[in-house]
């Protein structure tokens, strides 16, 4: 089971932009995530086709199960 921390931001066009962090340390610390997202916004280093990141939208842990099907 693969886990990813998904950080969601809004860009200038009002669209959601996601940054994914593989294998986050658990349990996650909401205060640390909030501070990291503030730092990302303040640094203004990301730019998308819809403009720069302008606001935090949310953060979540995403789990994914993958099962190989044994084909011959």
DATA-V988449 format. One line per field, one symbol per residue. ss: DSSP state (~ for helix, > for strand, _ for the rest). phi: phi as a letter, one per 40 degrees, with the letter a starting at -180 (. if undefined). psi: psi as a letter, one per 30 degrees, with the letter a starting at -180 (. if undefined). A space follows every 10 residues. Layout:
BEGIN
ss = ???
phi = ???
psi = ???
END
This chain:
BEGIN
ss = _>>>>>>>>> >____>>>>> >>_______~ ~~~~~~~~~~ ~~~___>>__ >>>>>>>>>> >>>>______ __
phi = .cbbcbcbbb bdcgccbbbb bcfccbccbd cccccccccc cccfcbbbcc hccbacbiaa cbbbbbbcbc cc
psi = jkkkkjkklk aefglkkkkk jkilkkkkje eeeeeeeeee eefhfkklfg alkflkelkl kkkkkkkkjj k.
END
